[in-house]
Amino acid sequence: MGQAVKGTITIEGQEIPITNPNKPLWPEAGVTKALYLRKLAVLAPFLLKYCQHRLLTVIRWPHGIHGDYFYQKNAPHPRPDYIETALHDGIEYIVLNKLPQLLWLGNQAALEFHPSLHHTGSRLPCEWMIDLDPSREVEPRIMEAASIVGEVLASLGLASIPKTSGATGVQIIVPIRTGVTFDELRTIGLLVGQFVAEKHPHLFTLERLKKDRGTAIYFDYLQHYQGKTLAAPYTPRARPGATVSTPLTWEEVRRDVSPLDYHLLNIEERLKQVGDLIAKVPPQPVEDILKHMRAKPFPT
């Protein structure tokens, strides 16, 4: 995508309006709207893959990350004809399938993309995600916690991919085959969570109320459910460093990388180097674990 200037740009045959291109969206990182739209075009082949055919919630910061923001579920009016939507539980969601739609949302200062965890017209999960949510704004143990969960999943025969949330946490993704239900994944999640919380009580908690967690990291297996969302892989986040939710290798986790290391200003170089780490892991045999659990209780 070329230099964004006020007016319109044509992408894939669609005209996209560009307003206030010099508006600072992430002032500390020096990211204006024009630069943001260029970076979205770089992220598009990766970000769109994990938003396609899903119900999209965006968070918009019309005046940049230090201004007011709002969650947008209903597709706004007026909108161009190329904006696809799907009706679900009385809400007309945007379905983000193509680059022109992404750039139109970017021009509206949609800075975060939170897709549903299932496809439109389905109530079955697309993947399994565990959310490790720190109770403190700065959590130096987050990569240690992620590594422990990854090892437990590996002991169950499940390969997984950690990703930074782009904020303070880490999500762990397990690719699955279609057919497993959200409730079945919650069953496995609860048992894995109980296991790590018992083995490492100062590091993990299953306590949902933040005020009751102390300094422990919340092992959130409940957020992965019909009707809920998690930050998409490769979404930017409205944080001062213009961080991006970035998949990692387990070697990087063991090296204790920081979630702040990956942002709009360096994500292009990283994606050229490592590609899409999620796509490299095939669907995992969670069905075998469910079968085993039905036959025999989970070991403690």
C-alpha positions, 0 to 999 in steps of 0.5 A, a space after each residue: 500500500 502506498 503513502 496514505 493521504 487525505 482523500 481515498 485510496 483504491 484497494 482491490 477495486 474498492 474505494 476507502 476514505 482516508 481522513 485525518 492521516 496525520 492524527 497520532 494514534 500511538 503518540 509515544 511510538 510515533 504511529 499516525 493513522 497513515 502509518 497505522 494503515 500501512 502497518 495494517 496492510 502488512 498484518 492483513 495476510 496474518 490477521 485476516 486469517 484469524 478473523 475470517 468468517 467470524 463475528 467481529 468486535 472492534 475497539 475504537 479510539 477516535 482520538 488515539 490511545 489516550 482518548 475515549 474509546 468504545 466497543 463496537 459490535 453492531 456494524 455502523 451506518 452508513 457503511 460501504 457496500 463491501 462491508 460484510 455482516 452477519 446477524 447473531 443474537 440480534 446483533 449485526 456484526 461485521 465479518 472481516 474477510 478482506 483487506 478493504 474492510 480492514 483498512 476501512 475499520 483502520 480509518 475509523 480508528 479501530 485499533 483492536 480486533 476481537 473476533 468470535 471464537 467460532 465461525 458465523 453460523 456455527 457454535 463450535 470452537 475454531 481452536 482452543 485458547 487458554 488465557 493467562 491473565 496477570 493480576 499485576 500490571 507488570 508480571 515478570 513471571 508470565 513467560 515462566 507460567 506459559 512455559 509450565 502450561 505448555 509442558 503440561 499440554 505437551 505431557 498430554 500429547 498436545 502441541 501448542 503455540 503461545 502468543 502475547 496478548 499484546 497487553 500483559 498476558 499470554 494466550 496458549 493456542 491449541 489447534 483442533 479439528 471441527 467437532 469438539 465443543 466449547 464445553 468439552 474444552 472447558 472440561 480439559 481446561 479446568 483439569 489442566 488449571 487445577 493441576 497447575 494451580 495445585 502444583 504452583 499455588 503462588 503462580 496460578 489461580 482459578 479465582 475469577 475475582 481480581 481482588 481475590 487473586 493476590 499476585 497469582 496469574 489467573 488461569 482463565 479457561 472460561 473466556 474461551 466460550 460461545 459469545 465471548 472473544 479474545 484478542 486475535 493473533 496479530 491484532 494491534 493493541 491500544 498500548 503506549 508501545 503499539 504492541 501487537 498480539 504475537 505468536 511465539 516459539 517455545 524457545 522464545 518463551 523459555 528465554 523470557 521474552 517480553 510481550 513489549 518486544 513485538 509492536 507495529 514498528 518491528 512486526 513486519 521484519 518478524 513476520 518475514 523471518 518466522 511467518 505464521 507460527 500458528 499455521 505450522 501446528 496441525 490440529 491436535 488430538 484433544 478427542 483422545 484426552 476426552 475419551 481418556 477422561 471419560 474412562 479414567 479420572 485425570 491424574 493429580 
